[in-house]
Amino acid sequence: MARLDGKVALITGAASGIGKAIAELYAQHGASVAIADIDQRAADAVAAAINASGGRAMGVAMDVSDEAAVNAGTEAVINAFGRLDVLISNAGVQIVNPIDQFAFADWKKMLAIHLDGAFLTTKAALQYMYRENAEGRSHGGIVIYMGSVHSHEASKLKSAYVTAKHGLLGLARTLAKEGAAHGVRSHVICPGFVRTPLVERQIPEQSRALGISEDAVVKDVMLKDTVDGEFTTVEDIAQTALYLATFPSAALTGQSIVVTHGWHMQ
Protein backbone atom coordinates (compact mmCIF):
# COMPACT_ATOMS: atom_id res chain seq x y z
CA MET A 1 0.00 0.00 0.00
CA ALA A 2 1.12 3.56 -0.71
CA ARG A 3 2.64 5.24 2.34
CA LEU A 4 3.08 8.81 3.53
CA ASP A 5 5.64 8.13 6.26
CA GLY A 6 7.45 11.30 7.29
CA LYS A 7 5.11 13.54 5.31
CA VAL A 8 3.03 16.38 6.72
CA ALA A 9 -0.39 17.30 5.34
CA LEU A 10 -2.45 20.42 6.03
CA ILE A 11 -6.13 19.81 5.31
CA THR A 12 -8.66 22.63 5.46
CA GLY A 13 -12.28 22.03 6.40
CA ALA A 14 -11.09 18.81 8.03
CA ALA A 15 -13.27 18.77 11.14
CA SER A 16 -15.99 16.85 9.26
CA GLY A 17 -16.98 15.22 5.99
CA ILE A 18 -14.47 14.76 3.18
CA GLY A 19 -11.64 16.60 4.90
CA LYS A 20 -11.94 14.47 8.02
CA ALA A 21 -11.94 11.26 5.97
CA ILE A 22 -8.78 12.35 4.13
CA ALA A 23 -7.06 13.28 7.39
CA GLU A 24 -7.90 9.93 8.96
CA LEU A 25 -6.69 7.95 5.93
CA TYR A 26 -3.49 9.98 5.60
CA ALA A 27 -2.75 9.40 9.29
CA GLN A 28 -3.31 5.66 8.84
CA HIS A 29 -0.72 5.78 6.06
CA GLY A 30 1.93 7.49 8.17
CA ALA A 31 1.40 11.21 7.61
CA SER A 32 1.28 13.83 10.32
CA VAL A 33 -1.93 15.75 9.70
CA ALA A 34 -3.04 19.27 10.56
CA ILE A 35 -6.81 19.51 10.96
CA ALA A 36 -7.56 23.07 9.89
CA ASP A 37 -11.08 24.35 10.40
CA ILE A 38 -12.93 27.49 11.36
CA ASP A 39 -14.31 25.46 14.29
CA GLN A 40 -11.28 25.10 16.57
CA ARG A 41 -13.05 22.80 19.04
CA ALA A 42 -14.14 20.39 16.32
CA ALA A 43 -10.67 20.43 14.75
CA ASP A 44 -9.07 19.63 18.09
CA ALA A 45 -11.52 16.77 18.63
CA VAL A 46 -10.65 15.15 15.30
CA ALA A 47 -6.94 15.58 16.01
CA ALA A 48 -7.35 14.06 19.46
CA ALA A 49 -9.12 11.01 18.02
CA ILE A 50 -6.34 10.49 15.48
CA ASN A 51 -3.69 10.80 18.17
CA ALA A 52 -5.57 8.35 20.38
CA SER A 53 -5.56 5.80 17.58
CA GLY A 54 -1.80 6.00 17.17
CA GLY A 55 -1.54 8.74 14.55
CA ARG A 56 -0.02 12.19 14.76
CA ALA A 57 -2.30 15.20 14.37
CA MET A 58 -2.92 18.75 15.51
CA GLY A 59 -5.93 21.04 15.34
CA VAL A 60 -5.57 24.45 13.71
CA ALA A 61 -8.07 27.29 13.83
CA MET A 62 -8.30 28.70 10.30
CA ASP A 63 -10.71 30.96 8.46
CA VAL A 64 -9.49 30.35 4.91
CA SER A 65 -10.87 33.68 3.70
CA ASP A 66 -8.66 35.58 6.20
CA GLU A 67 -5.07 36.00 4.98
CA ALA A 68 -3.63 36.60 8.43
CA ALA A 69 -5.38 33.52 9.84
CA VAL A 70 -4.18 31.36 6.93
CA ASN A 71 -0.59 32.54 7.28
CA ALA A 72 -0.58 32.08 11.04
CA GLY A 73 -2.14 28.62 10.84
CA THR A 74 0.27 27.44 8.16
CA GLU A 75 3.24 28.74 10.13
CA ALA A 76 1.97 26.93 13.23
CA VAL A 77 1.88 23.65 11.31
CA ILE A 78 5.44 24.06 10.04
CA ASN A 79 6.66 25.05 13.50
CA ALA A 80 4.99 21.99 15.05
CA PHE A 81 5.84 19.37 12.43
CA GLY A 82 8.92 20.89 10.78
CA ARG A 83 7.72 20.67 7.20
CA LEU A 84 4.73 20.74 4.86
CA ASP A 85 4.39 18.27 2.00
CA VAL A 86 0.70 18.19 1.08
CA LEU A 87 -1.97 20.88 1.12
CA ILE A 88 -5.59 19.80 0.71
CA SER A 89 -7.70 22.88 0.03
CA ASN A 90 -11.07 21.45 0.99
CA ALA A 91 -12.97 24.05 3.04
CA GLY A 92 -16.31 24.96 1.50
CA VAL A 93 -19.91 25.96 2.03
CA GLN A 94 -23.03 25.88 -0.11
CA ILE A 95 -25.75 28.48 -0.70
CA VAL A 96 -28.45 27.77 -3.29
CA ASN A 97 -30.68 30.31 -5.01
CA PRO A 98 -31.53 31.30 -8.58
CA ILE A 99 -29.26 33.97 -10.03
CA ASP A 100 -31.90 36.70 -9.96
CA GLN A 101 -32.41 36.11 -6.23
CA PHE A 102 -28.80 35.42 -5.25
CA ALA A 103 -27.68 38.00 -2.69
CA PHE A 104 -24.41 39.69 -3.59
CA ALA A 105 -23.21 39.15 -0.03
CA ASP A 106 -23.77 35.40 -0.45
CA TRP A 107 -21.98 35.45 -3.81
CA LYS A 108 -18.96 37.14 -2.23
CA LYS A 109 -18.98 34.71 0.71
CA MET A 110 -18.97 31.70 -1.59
CA LEU A 111 -16.11 32.98 -3.72
CA ALA A 112 -14.16 34.11 -0.66
CA ILE A 113 -14.24 30.65 0.93
CA HIS A 114 -13.80 28.53 -2.20
CA LEU A 115 -11.54 30.65 -4.41
CA ASP A 116 -9.86 33.15 -2.10
CA GLY A 117 -9.36 30.33 0.40
CA ALA A 118 -7.69 28.14 -2.22
CA PHE A 119 -5.43 31.01 -3.30
CA LEU A 120 -4.48 32.08 0.21
CA THR A 121 -3.71 28.59 1.50
CA THR A 122 -1.72 27.85 -1.66
CA LYS A 123 0.29 31.05 -1.37
CA ALA A 124 1.06 30.32 2.29
CA ALA A 125 2.07 26.72 1.58
CA LEU A 126 4.32 27.73 -1.30
CA GLN A 127 6.40 29.93 0.99
CA TYR A 128 7.66 26.65 2.44
CA MET A 129 7.35 24.34 -0.58
CA TYR A 130 9.44 26.71 -2.72
CA ARG A 131 12.08 27.14 0.00
CA GLU A 132 15.53 25.88 -1.03
CA ASN A 133 17.87 23.75 1.04
CA ALA A 134 21.63 24.12 1.27
CA GLU A 135 22.01 22.30 -2.05
CA GLY A 136 19.69 24.76 -3.78
CA ARG A 137 16.83 22.29 -4.17
CA SER A 138 13.25 23.30 -3.36
CA HIS A 139 11.36 21.32 -0.75
CA GLY A 140 8.52 20.68 -3.20
CA GLY A 141 5.06 19.40 -2.42
CA ILE A 142 1.58 18.57 -3.64
CA VAL A 143 -1.48 20.82 -3.61
CA ILE A 144 -4.89 19.20 -4.05
CA TYR A 145 -8.00 21.32 -4.48
CA MET A 146 -11.42 19.94 -3.69
CA GLY A 147 -13.39 20.79 -6.77
CA SER A 148 -16.63 19.16 -7.82
CA VAL A 149 -18.39 17.66 -10.78
CA HIS A 150 -19.50 21.29 -10.95
CA SER A 151 -15.96 22.15 -11.98
CA HIS A 152 -17.09 20.69 -15.33
CA GLU A 153 -20.89 20.83 -15.21
CA ALA A 154 -23.53 23.33 -14.14
CA SER A 155 -26.73 22.95 -12.13
CA LYS A 156 -29.60 25.28 -11.42
CA LEU A 157 -29.45 27.37 -8.23
CA LYS A 158 -25.65 27.08 -7.88
CA SER A 159 -24.19 30.02 -9.80
CA ALA A 160 -21.60 30.97 -7.18
CA TYR A 161 -20.60 27.38 -6.43
CA VAL A 162 -20.24 26.45 -10.09
CA THR A 163 -18.25 29.60 -10.78
CA ALA A 164 -15.91 28.94 -7.87
CA LYS A 165 -15.39 25.28 -8.70
CA HIS A 166 -14.64 26.11 -12.33
CA GLY A 167 -12.09 28.65 -11.08
CA LEU A 168 -10.16 25.99 -9.18
CA LEU A 169 -9.28 24.31 -12.47
CA GLY A 170 -7.52 27.46 -13.63
CA LEU A 171 -5.65 27.88 -10.37
CA ALA A 172 -4.49 24.25 -10.32
CA ARG A 173 -3.34 24.33 -13.93
CA THR A 174 -1.42 27.55 -13.41
CA LEU A 175 0.22 26.16 -10.28
CA ALA A 176 1.19 22.99 -12.15
CA LYS A 177 3.15 25.12 -14.63
CA GLU A 178 4.62 27.58 -12.13
CA GLY A 179 5.35 24.98 -9.47
CA ALA A 180 7.10 22.46 -11.69
CA ALA A 181 10.49 24.15 -11.34
CA HIS A 182 10.12 23.88 -7.57
CA GLY A 183 8.94 20.27 -7.42
CA VAL A 184 5.34 21.26 -6.71
CA ARG A 185 2.44 19.40 -8.33
CA SER A 186 -1.26 20.24 -8.22
CA HIS A 187 -4.59 18.54 -8.89
CA VAL A 188 -8.33 19.03 -8.52
CA ILE A 189 -10.50 16.21 -7.19
CA CYS A 190 -14.01 16.55 -8.60
CA PRO A 191 -16.54 14.53 -6.59
CA GLY A 192 -20.13 13.94 -7.46
CA PHE A 193 -22.68 14.27 -4.68
CA VAL A 194 -21.21 12.98 -1.43
CA ARG A 195 -23.75 12.54 1.37
CA THR A 196 -22.03 14.86 3.84
CA PRO A 197 -23.83 17.32 6.15
CA LEU A 198 -23.34 19.93 3.40
CA VAL A 199 -25.31 17.82 0.92
CA GLU A 200 -27.89 16.80 3.50
CA ARG A 201 -28.74 20.48 3.99
CA GLN A 202 -29.13 20.96 0.24
CA ILE A 203 -31.84 18.31 -0.11
CA PRO A 204 -34.64 20.25 1.65
CA GLU A 205 -33.35 23.55 0.23
CA GLN A 206 -33.56 22.27 -3.33
CA SER A 207 -36.89 20.60 -2.59
CA ARG A 208 -38.35 23.98 -1.66
CA ALA A 209 -36.66 25.88 -4.49
CA LEU A 210 -37.63 23.38 -7.19
CA GLY A 211 -41.07 22.50 -5.82
CA ILE A 212 -40.41 18.76 -5.74
CA SER A 213 -40.12 16.14 -3.00
CA GLU A 214 -36.86 15.46 -1.19
CA ASP A 215 -36.81 11.95 -2.66
CA ALA A 216 -37.12 13.49 -6.12
CA VAL A 217 -34.21 15.82 -5.38
CA VAL A 218 -32.02 12.81 -4.62
CA LYS A 219 -33.22 10.60 -7.46
CA ASP A 220 -33.99 13.08 -10.23
CA VAL A 221 -31.52 15.89 -9.51
CA MET A 222 -28.52 14.67 -7.55
CA LEU A 223 -28.10 11.14 -8.85
CA LYS A 224 -30.01 11.09 -12.13
CA ASP A 225 -26.90 11.15 -14.33
CA THR A 226 -24.87 8.54 -12.42
CA VAL A 227 -24.58 5.05 -13.87
CA ASP A 228 -25.86 3.33 -10.75
CA GLY A 229 -27.89 5.87 -8.76
CA GLU A 230 -25.34 5.86 -5.94
CA PHE A 231 -23.77 8.65 -3.89
CA THR A 232 -20.01 9.04 -3.99
CA THR A 233 -18.57 8.35 -0.51
CA VAL A 234 -16.05 10.23 1.61
CA GLU A 235 -13.93 7.08 1.47
CA ASP A 236 -13.91 7.25 -2.35
CA ILE A 237 -12.54 10.78 -2.20
CA ALA A 238 -10.02 10.00 0.52
CA GLN A 239 -8.62 7.11 -1.51
CA THR A 240 -8.29 9.42 -4.52
CA ALA A 241 -6.46 12.00 -2.40
CA LEU A 242 -4.11 9.28 -1.14
CA TYR A 243 -3.35 8.17 -4.69
CA LEU A 244 -2.52 11.70 -5.81
CA ALA A 245 -0.36 12.40 -2.76
CA THR A 246 1.69 9.25 -3.28
CA PHE A 247 2.03 9.30 -7.07
CA PRO A 248 5.79 9.18 -7.68
CA SER A 249 6.36 11.80 -10.38
CA ALA A 250 5.19 14.90 -12.23
CA ALA A 251 3.83 12.67 -14.98
CA LEU A 252 0.57 13.39 -13.20
CA THR A 253 0.09 17.09 -12.51
CA GLY A 254 -2.43 19.79 -13.36
CA GLN A 255 -5.19 17.21 -13.63
CA SER A 256 -8.82 17.13 -12.56
CA ILE A 257 -9.85 13.71 -11.31
CA VAL A 258 -13.61 13.13 -11.60
CA VAL A 259 -15.11 10.76 -9.00
CA THR A 260 -18.83 10.72 -9.77
CA HIS A 261 -20.18 7.22 -10.51
CA GLY A 262 -20.07 8.11 -14.19
CA TRP A 263 -21.99 11.39 -13.92
CA HIS A 264 -19.29 13.25 -15.85
CA MET A 265 -16.84 11.36 -18.04
CA GLN A 266 -13.71 13.00 -19.41
N, C-alpha and C positions, 0 to 999 in steps of 0.2 A: 504494500500500500504506500501511496505517496506520503511523504513526511514533511513537516515544517519545523523540525528540531532546530532550536537556536534562533528562529525567526520571531519577529515581533509584528503584530498586526493591530492597527487602530481601526475600529469599526464604529461608524456613527449610527445612531438610532438602534443601538444594540441591546437595549433593555427589554425588547420584546420582538416577536415576529421573526422576520427573515434575519435581521441583524443578530439576534440572540442565537438562532440556529447556526449561523456561520461561526460565531464566536465559540460556541460549544464544540463544533466539529473541529475547528482549528486547534483548540486546546487539546482535544483528544489526539490530534496528530502532532503534538509537540510544540506548538507556538505559544508564546506569551501573548495574551490578548488584552487590549484596552477597550473596555465597554464604555463608549462615549454616548451620552444621551442628555437631553435637556432635563430629564428627571434624575437627579443625582442619587436619590434614595433607591430607585429601581435599578440604576446602573450598579450601585454598590451591592445590591442583593444578588444580581446575576454574577458579578465577580466573586462574591463570597461563595456561591454555590459551585462555581468552577474550581475555586481554590480548595473547597472541601472535598471535591472528587479527585484531587490530585493534580489539577492543572495549575496554571499560573496566570492570574488575571488581576486587573485593577479597574475600578470605576472612575470615570472622568465626567465631570459636569461640562456640557458643551452645547451652546446654542450655535448651530452651524451658520446662522445668518449674521453672527456677530464676530467681526474679524478679531477683536481682542480676545474673545473667549476661545476662538479656534486656535489662535497662536499660543495662548497660555496652556490650553489643554494638550496640544501637540508637544509643546516643550516639556510638560509634566510627564508625558509618556516616555520621551527620550531620556529624561533625567532618571526615571524609575527603572527603565529596562535597558538603557544604553544604546538603543538603535531603533530604527523603524524600517521594516521591510515591505509591509503590505498596508495599503490604505483601502478600506472598503467605504465608499461614500454611499451610504444607504438611507440616511435620515430623510423622511418624507411625510407629507400629510396629503389629505384629499379634501377638496371642496367641489361639489357638483352643482351646476346651474347652467341654464342656457346663456349664450353669449350676451343677449340683450338684457339679461337680468344679473349678470356677473358683476359684483361690486369690485370697483377698482382696487379697493383695499385688499380684498381677497385675492385678486390677480397678483398684486405685488407680494403678498405673503407667500403664495405658492411658488413664484419664481425666486423669491429670496431663499426659501428653504431648499428647493430642488437644484436651482442653477447657481445662485450665489454660494450656497453651501458647498456644492461640488467644487467650485472655483477656489473658495477660501481654504478648504481642507487640502486641496491639491497643492496650492501655493505654499501652505505651511509645511506639508510633507516634503515638498521638493527642496526646501531649504536644507534638509538633512540628506535626502536621497541624492542630491547633486553634489554634496560635499565630497572633497577629494581627500584621500589618505596621503601618507608620506610618499607613496610611489606615484602619486598623481592620478590615481584611479578613483572614479566616483563610487559612492556606496551602492547606488542603484536601487531598484525596487519595482513594485507592481502596484498600480492604481486600478481599482475595479469600481465602476460606477453602477449603481442599481438603477437601470433603466426600466423598461416595460415593453410589452408588446405595443404599447402606445408610443414607443420610440419609432415605430414603423407604420402603425395604423392610427386611425382616429375613431372616436366614439362621441356620440352626442353628450352634451352636458359637461364635457371635460376639456374645455379650450385651454385653460392654464396648464393643466396636467400634461396634456398632449404636447403643448408648446415646449414645456420644460423638458420632457423626456426626449423629444426630438433634439433639443439643444445639447443634451449629454453626448449624443453621437459626435457632434462637431468638436466638443471639448476633448473627448477621448481620442479622436483621430488626430487632432492637432498635437496633443501630448505624445502620442505614439511617434510622431515625426520629430518633435523637439527633444523628447526624452531619450531617443535612441542613442545619442552620443554619450549619454550619462548612464546607460544601462537601465533605463526606466521603461517599462512597458505599461500599456493601458488597455482596458477592455470595458465593454458595457454588457451586463447581464440583463436580458429582456424577458422577465417572467410574464406568463399569462396571469389570470386571476388566481391568487393564492389566498386561501381562506384564513387570513389574519384578522385581528380586530379592525384594521383599517378597511378591509373589504366587507366585513360583517356590518359596519356602519353604513356602507354604501347601499346595501340591499334595500332597507326601508326608504332611504333617501331617493333612490332611483325608482322605487315603487310609486312613491308619491309624485315625483316629477313626471314619470311616464304614464301614470294612470293605469298601471297593471299590478298584478299580485306579486308578492315577494318570490313565490315559486317561479313565476314567469320571468322575473328579473334574472334569476339564476340560470334557468333552462334556456330562455330565448334571447337573453342579452349577454350574460357573462360567458356561458359555455357553448353557445349555439354553433360556433365555428371550430370547436375542437373536434378531434377525430373520435373521441370516446366519451364526451360529456363529463370529463373529470376535471377537478381543480388541480392546478399545480400545487406541490407541497413545499413547505419551508425546507424540508430535507432535500428535495430536488435542487433547490437553488443553492443550498449550502454545499452540496456535492459539486455543483458547477463551479462555485467559487474556490473550492479546494483544488479542482483540476487546473484552473487558470493560475492559481498562486504557485503551483508546483510544476507547471510546464517548464521544460528545461532551457528554452531559448526564445529569441525574438522572432523565430519563425511564426509565432502566434502573437501578434500585437495589433492594436487598433481595430479589434474586431467587436462586433455585437453578436452575442450568443443568445439565440431565441429559445426559451424553455416554456412551451405553451401547449403541449399536447396537440401539436399540429395546427394551431390556430393561424399562425403566420409561418410560412415556409420561405426561406431565402434560397 
